Amino acid sequence: MTHFSPPCYDRRTIGLHWVSVALVMFLWCGAHTIDWFPKGPARVDARSVHIVTGLVLLGVCLFRIHWRLTGGVRIEAAPGWIERLARHVHLLLYGLLLATLGLGLGNAWLRGDSLFGVVRIPPYGDLSLTRRHDLAEQLTAIHSLSANVLLLIAIGHAAMALYHHVVLDDGLLRRMMTPRQDQD
């Protein structure tokens, strides 16, 4: 077992990571409970919460990418195939997250969803109601598949972090738990 103190991320990077985790979990659970609500205002509100939370996550994700590229602590990985794999998994997580969010927002636009019965998202194009419904169902299926794949990969990512923490005891998980003291 290797005991060393790996470099840590800054507070903002850690905060953005855990906010993203919480929002993804909330969105995934919410998506699987929307149909529990009776049709009408309750379901519109549940879907509205899902859409607005998706917009918040999109903002967090875009800010997170901006922060990563411009100000956040960047930890260089040691050379090797495991580190390259980890880098590719992170890129895949970002890509799937953005794709899932884009598909969800596209679906809300295609359907012309109402937000809390107050604001209506203008529906996309001059499609017939039947065509719009068929496309929305297809987009919903792709959005759902993307969200499920994202969640599975995120679970694998978390499992590997726990493996590092419990089995390898290499301090890797502490990167996302304990912020650097010299940065905000």
Number of C-alpha atoms within 10 A of each C-alpha: 7 8 9 10 11 13 17 23 23 22 19 18 22 20 16 18 15 14 15 19 15 13 16 20 13 14 20 17 12 17 17 10 13 19 13 11 14 10 10 9 13 16 17 19 17 19 23 20 18 21 22 14 17 21 16 14 23 19 12 17 20 14 13 21 15 12 15 14 11 10 11 19 19 14 11 8 11 9 8 8 9 11 13 13 11 14 13 12 16 15 12 15 18 17 13 19 22 17 17 23 21 16 20 23 19 18 23 24 18 20 19 15 20 19 19 16 13 6 10 13 13 13 16 14 9 8 12 9 10 9 11 19 14 12 16 18 14 13 18 17 13 16 21 18 13 20 23 15 16 22 19 12 17 18 12 13 16 13 12 16 18 15 15 15 15 12 11 14 15 17 18 20 19 16 17 18 15 14 19 16 10 6 12 12
